[in-house]
Amino acid sequence: MPEALSDLEVLALAAVERLGPEAYGVRVREDIRERTGRSVSVGSLYRAIQRLEDRGLVESRVGEPTAVRGGRAKKHVATTSEGRAALSEAVESFRRMIEGLDLGAEAG
């Protein structure tokens, strides 16, 4: 059985998939913050992306250096077919877990 994705890995995969060719660390971080309200540290995000790459769920390429970045290049990431399958399974698992919950009722 494949190793389960962490919640941050799921968020990162979803953002990478949504952003397509424009996906790189800062954009992924912004997308997560805008859509979830969750502030993710740069270090945590880059570690999550590295774990995803190590597992073959994303692949990276280095873009062209830009003057705006002081001559540094962006590291773009893209989901692989395995990454899309893992994301789909994570989303489906989440759906199964919350199915039938009455979250509108007050506890106790």
N, C-alpha and C positions, 0 to 999 in steps of 0.2 A: 504494500500500500504506500503510495507517495506521501511524503511529509506534508502535513497540513500547512496552509499559508497563514501567516499572522494577519491580524487586521490591517496593519500598516502595509504589508505586502499586497493584500487585496486592493487597498486604496491606491497604491502606487501602480499596480497592474491596470486598474480601471482608468486611471489618469493617462497612463502611457497609451493605452488603446484609444482613448478618446482624442488625445492630442495628435496622434498619428506622427507624421514626419517632423512635426514641431516639438516633439517631446524631448526635453532635457531637464535636468534637475530642478532649476528654478521654476520653470513652467509647471512641472509636475507638482511641486510644493504649493504653488499658487492655486492650481486647480483643486487640490485637496482642501486647502483653506477656504476657497470660495464656495465649494460645494458642501462641505461638512462643518465649517466653522472651526475645524481642528487645526491648531498650529503645530507643525511638525518641524523639529530641528533639522538643520541641514545634514548634520552627521548621522542622525537616525535614518533619514531618507536615503542617503547615499549608501549606508550599510544595507538597508533593505533592498535597494536596487542591485547591489553587488551580490547579495544572496540569490536574488532572482536570476541574475546572469549566471552565477555558478551552477544553478539548477537547470539552466537552459530554457528559462521561461521568458527572458528578454535577451536581446543582443544589442551591442552598442557599436557605434562608429564615431570617429572623431571628425567633426566638421572643419571647415576652413577657419583659420584665425581671423579675428575681426578687430578693427581699430577700437571699437567701443569697449572691448574687453582687454584692452592693452596688448593686443597681439595674441591673446590666448584663444584657443579653439574650444567650442562647446562639445561635450560628449552627449550625442543623441542616443536615445534608446528606443527600441521597438519591440513589441510583443512577438513572440514566435507562435507557431501553431500550438505548441505544447503550453505556452503561456495563456493563450486564449481558452484552451480546454480546461486548464487549471482554474482560471477565473470563472468560467462557466460553472464548474463543479462547486467552487466556493460559494457562489451566489445561490445555486440550487440548494446546497446544504443549509445555508442561512434561511432560505424560504421554508424548507421543511421544519426547521427548528421553531419558527415563529407562527407556522400555520395553526390556526385555531385558537391562538391566544386572544383574550379579551383585554386589550391594553387600555381600554377606555374606563374600565371599572376601577374604583378605588380599593386599595388593599384594606383588609380587615376589620 
